Amino acid sequence: MNSSSKVLSVGARSSKLSLAQTREALNRIEKLLPTLKFTVVEMSSPGDRDKQSDLQQSPPDFFTRDLDEAVIN
């Protein structure tokens, strides 16, 4: 990384699929914008922690709530 590079933190759910998708997207962005670098901050969500609730009855932010709150804060 050179001195003009910017490092951005990116939140992602800690599931294997989410991390793979996030890393793939970030690799593509880094190729297009080589002065940007990223660190992935792994997070869980209510949907990751709650294994009992019916997904059809879950709120729309069931898998994004904690990420959304982290961005706002």
HUKA-V262349 format. One record per residue. N is the residue number from 1. BURIAL is I if it has 16 or more other C-alpha atoms within 10 Angstrom, else O. Layout:
# HUKA-V262349
n->{N N}
burial->{BURIAL BURIAL}
This chain:
# HUKA-V262349
n->{1 2 3 4 5 6 7 8 9 10 11 12 13 14 15 16 17 18 19 20 21 22 23 24 25 26 27 28 29 30 31 32 33 34 35 36 37 38 39 40 41 42 43 44 45 46 47 48 49 50 51 52 53 54 55 56 57 58 59 60 61 62 63 64 65 66 67 68 69 70 71 72 73}
burial->{O O O O O O O O O O I I I I O O O O I O O I I O O I O O O O O O O O O I I O O I O O O I I O I O O O O O O O O O O O O O O O I I O I I O O O O O O}
